[in-house]
Amino acid sequence: MEKHNAIIKPSYDDRLTNEDLAPLRKQSWNSYNIFAFWMSEVHSVGGYITAGSLFALGLSSWQVLAALLIGILIVQFFANLVAKPSQVTSVPYPVICRSTFGVLGANIPALIRGLIAVAWYGIQTYLASSAFLLIVLKFFPETAIYADIRQYGFAGLSYLGWAAFAVMWVLQAIVFWTGMEAIRKFIDWAGPAVYVVMFFLAAWLIHKAGWSNIDLNLGGIKYSGAAVIPVMLNAIALVVSYFSGPMLNFGDFSRYCKDYKAVKRGTFWGLPVNFLGFSLLTVVCIAATLPLYGKLITDPVEMVSHIDNTVAVVLGGLTFMIATVGINIVANFVSPAFDFSNVAPKFISWRMGGLIAAVGSIFITPWNLFHNPQMIHYTLDILGSFIGPLFGILIADFYLVRKQQVIVDDLFSMDRNGAYWYRNGYNPRAIMALIPSALIPMRCINLLTIPDAGVVDVGGQSIIFDGKNTTLPKARDLAKFRSRTGMVFQHFNLFPHMTVQQNVMEGMVTVLKTPKQEARAVADALLQRVGLSDRAEAYPSMLSGGQKQRVAIARALAMKPAVMLFDEATSALDPELVGEVLNVIRSLAAEGMTMILVTHEIAFAREVADQVIFMRDGVVVESGPPAIVIDNPQKEATRSFLSRFKNSVQ
């Protein structure tokens, strides 16, 4: 942090004060700096994938744009609300929280926010290092042996993976350590740099694919009429939830802005204008991959890896890594630095707080956290359920209770007569408001979707849903229940830094605690079963779509499920690759495996299914044997649907 830019009065208690937390002597950021801050939040691999995914929801382009606009306007509104308390007092988030939670109680929201940021900082650094590793392997394939965790690995990561993680970790630490002014200069440059490359990338893809071959309705239009409304609401909620973390952190940056009008101008250009522009560029790039590469590629790193121009690959790869570094520093580095400094200002400076966060991100081994969905589910989801309440309590207190009035000097006072001493430095009302408001969303993360009514029975264990008094199993029993199902998704979801064999082994070793030698033997047998024994040492980037899906099937079978679930397992494949996946599913049916398939492969469903269920808008329209539902449907809705596939079922 820049020295001598803090106002520290003699009355300020050193247990609450240091140069990094104290009010600023000079606030110099302008609208462009705030604009660049939001560009760093938007211009990332996550932002790219999020924006692109909205265009694949089955809505028309104008409906998606409307949902984007509504969602980002909501974000803009709340971002401006949370920016003002810190801007007018020139103090960071944990300090302004002292007015709400008490001068000591503010450590509660600070530590919660800090822990969330440390976990995500580690995961984002790991993901950025994975992108870097893919580029290294593309240009130096001879180093692939050091990416083999079985031969060269430590603490769940290969030696090459450790090297890539270390490079990204050090680069981010260097930018952070040079201070807030250097961070400002970095994000001022990084956001526009991504735009420049995105424009060139979009132009190159359009030139190669041909504008007439590009359809901006990714995945086609699936909804019309009233059915559009819940999908649009879901898209709006997705936009707002994506920005929930940056909104909570915004005060750490708005404190540097010279006035509140500059904050609002920068937020306007950085959110609705910039987000819509970036989203349009994103969807053009994604849509162009279909005619160019035969499939939709939503991951920008994978898209860049397909380009046959070496300079473009290097430039594109480095740009997306810089973008990821930018959002990681802004969202997950600066904020925990303030949070940990707030715990003990006398001993922990802003830089030391950042170092604690960075070192902590190593010790949580984020690659293991990322590869264990249950661990992420029960740590980050639970911690994340506090974000909304922390935001809401601060905003309600500042605007409704305090009428936008804060006594800045009392934020740094341990005087029992101070405005924010409350009860021994803690505000019981704020803390009591936080607990129930966080517990409610925490109870909603136990099931992916809770049925309205019915019975789910897997392997002899049943859960009954009556719509009123459903009692879910305990977390451990629920996890055991879920482990009896194997799921194969549309888009493979293979770990890009692992070989085919390692992908199949991972669940057995991590979840089932199978010895590695035994897991390797099972993986080899399953790969032979799906016809990929010769690809065991290959990485996913070296496989076709059909091969990737067969690996995903082998990985699911490795967990010894009682039921296999296939969610449109062939929809993302080229037509010539669909057959190889269907052959594997056909062989599983012949062996007696219980399977539930969501599919539009009508002829295949008629061939292998015992029961067919036709659903529309979440309601069962018709069910029965294939000979009835497919060959002789009784309902008009079923007949209308099947008429689209008349040629495929003959």
Secondary structure as a PSIPRED ss2 file (coil, helix, strand):
# PSIPRED VFORMAT (PSIPRED V4.0)

   1 M C   1.000  0.000  0.000
   2 E C   1.000  0.000  0.000
   3 K C   1.000  0.000  0.000
   4 H C   1.000  0.000  0.000
   5 N C   1.000  0.000  0.000
   6 A E   0.000  0.000  1.000
   7 I C   1.000  0.000  0.000
   8 I C   1.000  0.000  0.000
   9 K C   1.000  0.000  0.000
  10 P C   1.000  0.000  0.000
  11 S C   1.000  0.000  0.000
  12 Y C   1.000  0.000  0.000
  13 D C   1.000  0.000  0.000
  14 D C   1.000  0.000  0.000
  15 R C   1.000  0.000  0.000
  16 L C   1.000  0.000  0.000
  17 T C   1.000  0.000  0.000
  18 N C   1.000  0.000  0.000
  19 E C   1.000  0.000  0.000
  20 D C   1.000  0.000  0.000
  21 L C   1.000  0.000  0.000
  22 A C   1.000  0.000  0.000
  23 P C   1.000  0.000  0.000
  24 L E   0.000  0.000  1.000
  25 R C   1.000  0.000  0.000
  26 K C   1.000  0.000  0.000
  27 Q C   1.000  0.000  0.000
  28 S C   1.000  0.000  0.000
  29 W E   0.000  0.000  1.000
  30 N C   1.000  0.000  0.000
  31 S H   0.000  1.000  0.000
  32 Y H   0.000  1.000  0.000
  33 N H   0.000  1.000  0.000
  34 I H   0.000  1.000  0.000
  35 F H   0.000  1.000  0.000
  36 A H   0.000  1.000  0.000
  37 F H   0.000  1.000  0.000
  38 W H   0.000  1.000  0.000
  39 M H   0.000  1.000  0.000
  40 S H   0.000  1.000  0.000
  41 E H   0.000  1.000  0.000
  42 V H   0.000  1.000  0.000
  43 H C   1.000  0.000  0.000
  44 S C   1.000  0.000  0.000
  45 V H   0.000  1.000  0.000
  46 G H   0.000  1.000  0.000
  47 G H   0.000  1.000  0.000
  48 Y H   0.000  1.000  0.000
  49 I H   0.000  1.000  0.000
  50 T H   0.000  1.000  0.000
  51 A H   0.000  1.000  0.000
  52 G H   0.000  1.000  0.000
  53 S H   0.000  1.000  0.000
  54 L H   0.000  1.000  0.000
  55 F C   1.000  0.000  0.000
  56 A C   1.000  0.000  0.000
  57 L C   1.000  0.000  0.000
  58 G C   1.000  0.000  0.000
  59 L C   1.000  0.000  0.000
  60 S C   1.000  0.000  0.000
  61 S H   0.000  1.000  0.000
  62 W H   0.000  1.000  0.000
  63 Q H   0.000  1.000  0.000
  64 V H   0.000  1.000  0.000
  65 L H   0.000  1.000  0.000
  66 A H   0.000  1.000  0.000
  67 A H   0.000  1.000  0.000
  68 L H   0.000  1.000  0.000
  69 L H   0.000  1.000  0.000
  70 I H   0.000  1.000  0.000
  71 G H   0.000  1.000  0.000
  72 I H   0.000  1.000  0.000
  73 L H   0.000  1.000  0.000
  74 I H   0.000  1.000  0.000
  75 V H   0.000  1.000  0.000
  76 Q H   0.000  1.000  0.000
  77 F H   0.000  1.000  0.000
  78 F H   0.000  1.000  0.000
  79 A H   0.000  1.000  0.000
  80 N H   0.000  1.000  0.000
  81 L H   0.000  1.000  0.000
  82 V H   0.000  1.000  0.000
  83 A H   0.000  1.000  0.000
  84 K H   0.000  1.000  0.000
  85 P H   0.000  1.000  0.000
  86 S H   0.000  1.000  0.000
  87 Q H   0.000  1.000  0.000
  88 V H   0.000  1.000  0.000
  89 T H   0.000  1.000  0.000
  90 S C   1.000  0.000  0.000
  91 V C   1.000  0.000  0.000
  92 P C   1.000  0.000  0.000
  93 Y H   0.000  1.000  0.000
  94 P H   0.000  1.000  0.000
  95 V H   0.000  1.000  0.000
  96 I H   0.000  1.000  0.000
  97 C C   1.000  0.000  0.000
  98 R H   0.000  1.000  0.000
  99 S H   0.000  1.000  0.000
 100 T H   0.000  1.000  0.000
 101 F H   0.000  1.000  0.000
 102 G C   1.000  0.000  0.000
 103 V C   1.000  0.000  0.000
 104 L C   1.000  0.000  0.000
 105 G C   1.000  0.000  0.000
 106 A C   1.000  0.000  0.000
 107 N H   0.000  1.000  0.000
 108 I H   0.000  1.000  0.000
 109 P H   0.000  1.000  0.000
 110 A H   0.000  1.000  0.000
 111 L H   0.000  1.000  0.000
 112 I H   0.000  1.000  0.000
 113 R H   0.000  1.000  0.000
 114 G H   0.000  1.000  0.000
 115 L H   0.000  1.000  0.000
 116 I H   0.000  1.000  0.000
 117 A H   0.000  1.000  0.000
 118 V H   0.000  1.000  0.000
 119 A H   0.000  1.000  0.000
 120 W H   0.000  1.000  0.000
 121 Y H   0.000  1.000  0.000
 122 G H   0.000  1.000  0.000
 123 I H   0.000  1.000  0.000
 124 Q H   0.000  1.000  0.000
 125 T H   0.000  1.000  0.000
 126 Y H   0.000  1.000  0.000
 127 L H   0.000  1.000  0.000
 128 A H   0.000  1.000  0.000
 129 S H   0.000  1.000  0.000
 130 S H   0.000  1.000  0.000
 131 A H   0.000  1.000  0.000
 132 F H   0.000  1.000  0.000
 133 L H   0.000  1.000  0.000
 134 L H   0.000  1.000  0.000
 135 I H   0.000  1.000  0.000
 136 V H   0.000  1.000  0.000
 137 L H   0.000  1.000  0.000
 138 K H   0.000  1.000  0.000
 139 F H   0.000  1.000  0.000
 140 F C   1.000  0.000  0.000
 141 P H   0.000  1.000  0.000
 142 E H   0.000  1.000  0.000
 143 T H   0.000  1.000  0.000
 144 A H   0.000  1.000  0.000
 145 I H   0.000  1.000  0.000
 146 Y H   0.000  1.000  0.000
 147 A H   0.000  1.000  0.000
 148 D C   1.000  0.000  0.000
 149 I C   1.000  0.000  0.000
 150 R C   1.000  0.000  0.000
 151 Q C   1.000  0.000  0.000
 152 Y C   1.000  0.000  0.000
 153 G E   0.000  0.000  1.000
 154 F E   0.000  0.000  1.000
 155 A C   1.000  0.000  0.000
 156 G C   1.000  0.000  0.000
 157 L E   0.000  0.000  1.000
 158 S E   0.000  0.000  1.000
 159 Y H   0.000  1.000  0.000
 160 L H   0.000  1.000  0.000
 161 G H   0.000  1.000  0.000
 162 W H   0.000  1.000  0.000
 163 A H   0.000  1.000  0.000
 164 A H   0.000  1.000  0.000
 165 F H   0.000  1.000  0.000
 166 A H   0.000  1.000  0.000
 167 V H   0.000  1.000  0.000
 168 M H   0.000  1.000  0.000
 169 W H   0.000  1.000  0.000
 170 V H   0.000  1.000  0.000
 171 L H   0.000  1.000  0.000
 172 Q H   0.000  1.000  0.000
 173 A H   0.000  1.000  0.000
 174 I H   0.000  1.000  0.000
 175 V H   0.000  1.000  0.000
 176 F H   0.000  1.000  0.000
 177 W H   0.000  1.000  0.000
 178 T C   1.000  0.000  0.000
 179 G C   1.000  0.000  0.000
 180 M H   0.000  1.000  0.000
 181 E H   0.000  1.000  0.000
 182 A H   0.000  1.000  0.000
 183 I H   0.000  1.000  0.000
 184 R H   0.000  1.000  0.000
 185 K H   0.000  1.000  0.000
 186 F H   0.000  1.000  0.000
 187 I H   0.000  1.000  0.000
 188 D H   0.000  1.000  0.000
 189 W H   0.000  1.000  0.000
 190 A H   0.000  1.000  0.000
 191 G H   0.000  1.000  0.000
 192 P H   0.000  1.000  0.000
 193 A H   0.000  1.000  0.000
 194 V H   0.000  1.000  0.000
 195 Y H   0.000  1.000  0.000
 196 V H   0.000  1.000  0.000
 197 V H   0.000  1.000  0.000
 198 M H   0.000  1.000  0.000
 199 F H   0.000  1.000  0.000
 200 F H   0.000  1.000  0.000
 201 L H   0.000  1.000  0.000
 202 A H   0.000  1.000  0.000
 203 A H   0.000  1.000  0.000
 204 W H   0.000  1.000  0.000
 205 L H   0.000  1.000  0.000
 206 I H   0.000  1.000  0.000
 207 H H   0.000  1.000  0.000
 208 K H   0.000  1.000  0.000
 209 A H   0.000  1.000  0.000
 210 G C   1.000  0.000  0.000
 211 W H   0.000  1.000  0.000
 212 S H   0.000  1.000  0.000
 213 N H   0.000  1.000  0.000
 214 I C   1.000  0.000  0.000
 215 D C   1.000  0.000  0.000
 216 L C   1.000  0.000  0.000
 217 N C   1.000  0.000  0.000
 218 L C   1.000  0.000  0.000
 219 G C   1.000  0.000  0.000
 220 G C   1.000  0.000  0.000
 221 I C   1.000  0.000  0.000
 222 K C   1.000  0.000  0.000
 223 Y C   1.000  0.000  0.000
 224 S C   1.000  0.000  0.000
 225 G H   0.000  1.000  0.000
 226 A H   0.000  1.000  0.000
 227 A H   0.000  1.000  0.000
 228 V H   0.000  1.000  0.000
 229 I H   0.000  1.000  0.000
 230 P H   0.000  1.000  0.000
 231 V H   0.000  1.000  0.000
 232 M H   0.000  1.000  0.000
 233 L H   0.000  1.000  0.000
 234 N H   0.000  1.000  0.000
 235 A H   0.000  1.000  0.000
 236 I H   0.000  1.000  0.000
 237 A H   0.000  1.000  0.000
 238 L H   0.000  1.000  0.000
 239 V H   0.000  1.000  0.000
 240 V H   0.000  1.000  0.000
 241 S H   0.000  1.000  0.000
 242 Y H   0.000  1.000  0.000
 243 F C   1.000  0.000  0.000
 244 S H   0.000  1.000  0.000
 245 G H   0.000  1.000  0.000
 246 P H   0.000  1.000  0.000
 247 M H   0.000  1.000  0.000
 248 L H   0.000  1.000  0.000
 249 N H   0.000  1.000  0.000
 250 F C   1.000  0.000  0.000
 251 G H   0.000  1.000  0.000
 252 D H   0.000  1.000  0.000
 253 F H   0.000  1.000  0.000
 254 S H   0.000  1.000  0.000
 255 R C   1.000  0.000  0.000
 256 Y C   1.000  0.000  0.000
 257 C E   0.000  0.000  1.000
 258 K C   1.000  0.000  0.000
 259 D C   1.000  0.000  0.000
 260 Y H   0.000  1.000  0.000
 261 K H   0.000  1.000  0.000
 262 A H   0.000  1.000  0.000
 263 V H   0.000  1.000  0.000
 264 K H   0.000  1.000  0.000
 265 R H   0.000  1.000  0.000
 266 G H   0.000  1.000  0.000
 267 T H   0.000  1.000  0.000
 268 F H   0.000  1.000  0.000
 269 W H   0.000  1.000  0.000
 270 G H   0.000  1.000  0.000
 271 L H   0.000  1.000  0.000
 272 P H   0.000  1.000  0.000
 273 V H   0.000  1.000  0.000
 274 N H   0.000  1.000  0.000
 275 F H   0.000  1.000  0.000
 276 L H   0.000  1.000  0.000
 277 G H   0.000  1.000  0.000
 278 F H   0.000  1.000  0.000
 279 S H   0.000  1.000  0.000
 280 L H   0.000  1.000  0.000
 281 L H   0.000  1.000  0.000
 282 T H   0.000  1.000  0.000
 283 V H   0.000  1.000  0.000
 284 V H   0.000  1.000  0.000
 285 C H   0.000  1.000  0.000
 286 I H   0.000  1.000  0.000
 287 A H   0.000  1.000  0.000
 288 A H   0.000  1.000  0.000
 289 T H   0.000  1.000  0.000
 290 L H   0.000  1.000  0.000
 291 P H   0.000  1.000  0.000
 292 L H   0.000  1.000  0.000
 293 Y H   0.000  1.000  0.000
 294 G C   1.000  0.000  0.000
 295 K C   1.000  0.000  0.000
 296 L C   1.000  0.000  0.000
 297 I C   1.000  0.000  0.000
 298 T C   1.000  0.000  0.000
 299 D C   1.000  0.000  0.000
 300 P H   0.000  1.000  0.000
 301 V H   0.000  1.000  0.000
 302 E H   0.000  1.000  0.000
 303 M H   0.000  1.000  0.000
 304 V H   0.000  1.000  0.000
 305 S H   0.000  1.000  0.000
 306 H H   0.000  1.000  0.000
 307 I C   1.000  0.000  0.000
 308 D C   1.000  0.000  0.000
 309 N C   1.000  0.000  0.000
 310 T H   0.000  1.000  0.000
 311 V H   0.000  1.000  0.000
 312 A H   0.000  1.000  0.000
 313 V H   0.000  1.000  0.000
 314 V H   0.000  1.000  0.000
 315 L H   0.000  1.000  0.000
 316 G H   0.000  1.000  0.000
 317 G H   0.000  1.000  0.000
 318 L H   0.000  1.000  0.000
 319 T H   0.000  1.000  0.000
 320 F H   0.000  1.000  0.000
 321 M H   0.000  1.000  0.000
 322 I H   0.000  1.000  0.000
 323 A H   0.000  1.000  0.000
 324 T H   0.000  1.000  0.000
 325 V H   0.000  1.000  0.000
 326 G H   0.000  1.000  0.000
 327 I H   0.000  1.000  0.000
 328 N H   0.000  1.000  0.000
 329 I H   0.000  1.000  0.000
 330 V H   0.000  1.000  0.000
 331 A H   0.000  1.000  0.000
 332 N H   0.000  1.000  0.000
 333 F C   1.000  0.000  0.000
 334 V H   0.000  1.000  0.000
 335 S H   0.000  1.000  0.000
 336 P H   0.000  1.000  0.000
 337 A H   0.000  1.000  0.000
 338 F H   0.000  1.000  0.000
 339 D H   0.000  1.000  0.000
 340 F H   0.000  1.000  0.000
 341 S H   0.000  1.000  0.000
 342 N H   0.000  1.000  0.000
 343 V H   0.000  1.000  0.000
 344 A C   1.000  0.000  0.000
 345 P C   1.000  0.000  0.000
 346 K C   1.000  0.000  0.000
 347 F C   1.000  0.000  0.000
 348 I C   1.000  0.000  0.000
 349 S C   1.000  0.000  0.000
 350 W H   0.000  1.000  0.000
 351 R H   0.000  1.000  0.000
 352 M H   0.000  1.000  0.000
 353 G H   0.000  1.000  0.000
 354 G H   0.000  1.000  0.000
 355 L H   0.000  1.000  0.000
 356 I H   0.000  1.000  0.000
 357 A H   0.000  1.000  0.000
 358 A H   0.000  1.000  0.000
 359 V H   0.000  1.000  0.000
 360 G H   0.000  1.000  0.000
 361 S H   0.000  1.000  0.000
 362 I H   0.000  1.000  0.000
 363 F H   0.000  1.000  0.000
 364 I C   1.000  0.000  0.000
 365 T C   1.000  0.000  0.000
 366 P H   0.000  1.000  0.000
 367 W H   0.000  1.000  0.000
 368 N H   0.000  1.000  0.000
 369 L H   0.000  1.000  0.000
 370 F H   0.000  1.000  0.000
 371 H C   1.000  0.000  0.000
 372 N C   1.000  0.000  0.000
 373 P H   0.000  1.000  0.000
 374 Q H   0.000  1.000  0.000
 375 M H   0.000  1.000  0.000
 376 I H   0.000  1.000  0.000
 377 H H   0.000  1.000  0.000
 378 Y H   0.000  1.000  0.000
 379 T H   0.000  1.000  0.000
 380 L H   0.000  1.000  0.000
 381 D H   0.000  1.000  0.000
 382 I H   0.000  1.000  0.000
 383 L H   0.000  1.000  0.000
 384 G H   0.000  1.000  0.000
 385 S C   1.000  0.000  0.000
 386 F C   1.000  0.000  0.000
 387 I H   0.000  1.000  0.000
 388 G H   0.000  1.000  0.000
 389 P H   0.000  1.000  0.000
 390 L H   0.000  1.000  0.000
 391 F H   0.000  1.000  0.000
 392 G H   0.000  1.000  0.000
 393 I H   0.000  1.000  0.000
 394 L H   0.000  1.000  0.000
 395 I H   0.000  1.000  0.000
 396 A H   0.000  1.000  0.000
 397 D H   0.000  1.000  0.000
 398 F H   0.000  1.000  0.000
 399 Y H   0.000  1.000  0.000
 400 L H   0.000  1.000  0.000
 401 V H   0.000  1.000  0.000
 402 R C   1.000  0.000  0.000
 403 K C   1.000  0.000  0.000
 404 Q C   1.000  0.000  0.000
 405 Q C   1.000  0.000  0.000
 406 V C   1.000  0.000  0.000
 407 I C   1.000  0.000  0.000
 408 V H   0.000  1.000  0.000
 409 D H   0.000  1.000  0.000
 410 D H   0.000  1.000  0.000
 411 L H   0.000  1.000  0.000
 412 F H   0.000  1.000  0.000
 413 S C   1.000  0.000  0.000
 414 M C   1.000  0.000  0.000
 415 D C   1.000  0.000  0.000
 416 R C   1.000  0.000  0.000
 417 N C   1.000  0.000  0.000
 418 G C   1.000  0.000  0.000
 419 A C   1.000  0.000  0.000
 420 Y C   1.000  0.000  0.000
 421 W C   1.000  0.000  0.000
 422 Y C   1.000  0.000  0.000
 423 R E   0.000  0.000  1.000
 424 N C   1.000  0.000  0.000
 425 G C   1.000  0.000  0.000
 426 Y E   0.000  0.000  1.000
 427 N C   1.000  0.000  0.000
 428 P H   0.000  1.000  0.000
 429 R H   0.000  1.000  0.000
 430 A H   0.000  1.000  0.000
 431 I H   0.000  1.000  0.000
 432 M H   0.000  1.000  0.000
 433 A H   0.000  1.000  0.000
 434 L H   0.000  1.000  0.000
 435 I H   0.000  1.000  0.000
 436 P H   0.000  1.000  0.000
 437 S H   0.000  1.000  0.000
 438 A H   0.000  1.000  0.000
 439 L H   0.000  1.000  0.000
 440 I H   0.000  1.000  0.000
 441 P H   0.000  1.000  0.000
 442 M H   0.000  1.000  0.000
 443 R H   0.000  1.000  0.000
 444 C H   0.000  1.000  0.000
 445 I H   0.000  1.000  0.000
 446 N C   1.000  0.000  0.000
 447 L C   1.000  0.000  0.000
 448 L C   1.000  0.000  0.000
 449 T C   1.000  0.000  0.000
 450 I C   1.000  0.000  0.000
 451 P C   1.000  0.000  0.000
 452 D C   1.000  0.000  0.000
 453 A C   1.000  0.000  0.000
 454 G E   0.000  0.000  1.000
 455 V E   0.000  0.000  1.000
 456 V E   0.000  0.000  1.000
 457 D E   0.000  0.000  1.000
 458 V E   0.000  0.000  1.000
 459 G C   1.000  0.000  0.000
 460 G C   1.000  0.000  0.000
 461 Q E   0.000  0.000  1.000
 462 S E   0.000  0.000  1.000
 463 I E   0.000  0.000  1.000
 464 I E   0.000  0.000  1.000
 465 F E   0.000  0.000  1.000
 466 D C   1.000  0.000  0.000
 467 G C   1.000  0.000  0.000
 468 K C   1.000  0.000  0.000
 469 N C   1.000  0.000  0.000
 470 T C   1.000  0.000  0.000
 471 T C   1.000  0.000  0.000
 472 L C   1.000  0.000  0.000
 473 P C   1.000  0.000  0.000
 474 K C   1.000  0.000  0.000
 475 A H   0.000  1.000  0.000
 476 R H   0.000  1.000  0.000
 477 D H   0.000  1.000  0.000
 478 L H   0.000  1.000  0.000
 479 A H   0.000  1.000  0.000
 480 K H   0.000  1.000  0.000
 481 F H   0.000  1.000  0.000
 482 R H   0.000  1.000  0.000
 483 S C   1.000  0.000  0.000
 484 R C   1.000  0.000  0.000
 485 T E   0.000  0.000  1.000
 486 G E   0.000  0.000  1.000
 487 M E   0.000  0.000  1.000
 488 V E   0.000  0.000  1.000
 489 F C   1.000  0.000  0.000
 490 Q C   1.000  0.000  0.000
 491 H C   1.000  0.000  0.000
 492 F C   1.000  0.000  0.000
 493 N C   1.000  0.000  0.000
 494 L C   1.000  0.000  0.000
 495 F C   1.000  0.000  0.000
 496 P C   1.000  0.000  0.000
 497 H C   1.000  0.000  0.000
 498 M C   1.000  0.000  0.000
 499 T C   1.000  0.000  0.000
 500 V H   0.000  1.000  0.000
 501 Q H   0.000  1.000  0.000
 502 Q H   0.000  1.000  0.000
 503 N H   0.000  1.000  0.000
 504 V H   0.000  1.000  0.000
 505 M H   0.000  1.000  0.000
 506 E H   0.000  1.000  0.000
 507 G H   0.000  1.000  0.000
 508 M H   0.000  1.000  0.000
 509 V H   0.000  1.000  0.000
 510 T H   0.000  1.000  0.000
 511 V C   1.000  0.000  0.000
 512 L C   1.000  0.000  0.000
 513 K C   1.000  0.000  0.000
 514 T C   1.000  0.000  0.000
 515 P C   1.000  0.000  0.000
 516 K H   0.000  1.000  0.000
 517 Q H   0.000  1.000  0.000
 518 E H   0.000  1.000  0.000
 519 A H   0.000  1.000  0.000
 520 R H   0.000  1.000  0.000
 521 A H   0.000  1.000  0.000
 522 V H   0.000  1.000  0.000
 523 A H   0.000  1.000  0.000
 524 D H   0.000  1.000  0.000
 525 A H   0.000  1.000  0.000
 526 L H   0.000  1.000  0.000
 527 L H   0.000  1.000  0.000
 528 Q H   0.000  1.000  0.000
 529 R H   0.000  1.000  0.000
 530 V C   1.000  0.000  0.000
 531 G C   1.000  0.000  0.000
 532 L C   1.000  0.000  0.000
 533 S H   0.000  1.000  0.000
 534 D H   0.000  1.000  0.000
 535 R H   0.000  1.000  0.000
 536 A C   1.000  0.000  0.000
 537 E C   1.000  0.000  0.000
 538 A C   1.000  0.000  0.000
 539 Y C   1.000  0.000  0.000
 540 P H   0.000  1.000  0.000
 541 S H   0.000  1.000  0.000
 542 M H   0.000  1.000  0.000
 543 L C   1.000  0.000  0.000
 544 S C   1.000  0.000  0.000
 545 G H   0.000  1.000  0.000
 546 G H   0.000  1.000  0.000
 547 Q H   0.000  1.000  0.000
 548 K H   0.000  1.000  0.000
 549 Q H   0.000  1.000  0.000
 550 R H   0.000  1.000  0.000
 551 V H   0.000  1.000  0.000
 552 A H   0.000  1.000  0.000
 553 I H   0.000  1.000  0.000
 554 A H   0.000  1.000  0.000
 555 R H   0.000  1.000  0.000
 556 A H   0.000  1.000  0.000
 557 L H   0.000  1.000  0.000
 558 A C   1.000  0.000  0.000
 559 M C   1.000  0.000  0.000
 560 K C   1.000  0.000  0.000
 561 P C   1.000  0.000  0.000
 562 A C   1.000  0.000  0.000
 563 V E   0.000  0.000  1.000
 564 M E   0.000  0.000  1.000
 565 L E   0.000  0.000  1.000
 566 F E   0.000  0.000  1.000
 567 D E   0.000  0.000  1.000
 568 E C   1.000  0.000  0.000
 569 A C   1.000  0.000  0.000
 570 T C   1.000  0.000  0.000
 571 S C   1.000  0.000  0.000
 572 A C   1.000  0.000  0.000
 573 L C   1.000  0.000  0.000
 574 D C   1.000  0.000  0.000
 575 P H   0.000  1.000  0.000
 576 E H   0.000  1.000  0.000
 577 L H   0.000  1.000  0.000
 578 V H   0.000  1.000  0.000
 579 G H   0.000  1.000  0.000
 580 E H   0.000  1.000  0.000
 581 V H   0.000  1.000  0.000
 582 L H   0.000  1.000  0.000
 583 N H   0.000  1.000  0.000
 584 V H   0.000  1.000  0.000
 585 I H   0.000  1.000  0.000
 586 R H   0.000  1.000  0.000
 587 S H   0.000  1.000  0.000
 588 L H   0.000  1.000  0.000
 589 A H   0.000  1.000  0.000
 590 A H   0.000  1.000  0.000
 591 E C   1.000  0.000  0.000
 592 G C   1.000  0.000  0.000
 593 M C   1.000  0.000  0.000
 594 T E   0.000  0.000  1.000
 595 M E   0.000  0.000  1.000
 596 I E   0.000  0.000  1.000
 597 L E   0.000  0.000  1.000
 598 V E   0.000  0.000  1.000
 599 T C   1.000  0.000  0.000
 600 H C   1.000  0.000  0.000
 601 E C   1.000  0.000  0.000
 602 I H   0.000  1.000  0.000
 603 A H   0.000  1.000  0.000
 604 F H   0.000  1.000  0.000
 605 A H   0.000  1.000  0.000
 606 R H   0.000  1.000  0.000
 607 E H   0.000  1.000  0.000
 608 V H   0.000  1.000  0.000
 609 A C   1.000  0.000  0.000
 610 D C   1.000  0.000  0.000
 611 Q C   1.000  0.000  0.000
 612 V E   0.000  0.000  1.000
 613 I E   0.000  0.000  1.000
 614 F E   0.000  0.000  1.000
 615 M E   0.000  0.000  1.000
 616 R E   0.000  0.000  1.000
 617 D C   1.000  0.000  0.000
 618 G C   1.000  0.000  0.000
 619 V E   0.000  0.000  1.000
 620 V E   0.000  0.000  1.000
 621 V E   0.000  0.000  1.000
 622 E E   0.000  0.000  1.000
 623 S E   0.000  0.000  1.000
 624 G E   0.000  0.000  1.000
 625 P C   1.000  0.000  0.000
 626 P H   0.000  1.000  0.000
 627 A H   0.000  1.000  0.000
 628 I H   0.000  1.000  0.000
 629 V H   0.000  1.000  0.000
 630 I C   1.000  0.000  0.000
 631 D C   1.000  0.000  0.000
 632 N C   1.000  0.000  0.000
 633 P C   1.000  0.000  0.000
 634 Q C   1.000  0.000  0.000
 635 K C   1.000  0.000  0.000
 636 E H   0.000  1.000  0.000
 637 A H   0.000  1.000  0.000
 638 T H   0.000  1.000  0.000
 639 R H   0.000  1.000  0.000
 640 S H   0.000  1.000  0.000
 641 F H   0.000  1.000  0.000
 642 L H   0.000  1.000  0.000
 643 S H   0.000  1.000  0.000
 644 R C   1.000  0.000  0.000
 645 F C   1.000  0.000  0.000
 646 K H   0.000  1.000  0.000
 647 N H   0.000  1.000  0.000
 648 S H   0.000  1.000  0.000
 649 V H   0.000  1.000  0.000
 650 Q C   1.000  0.000  0.000
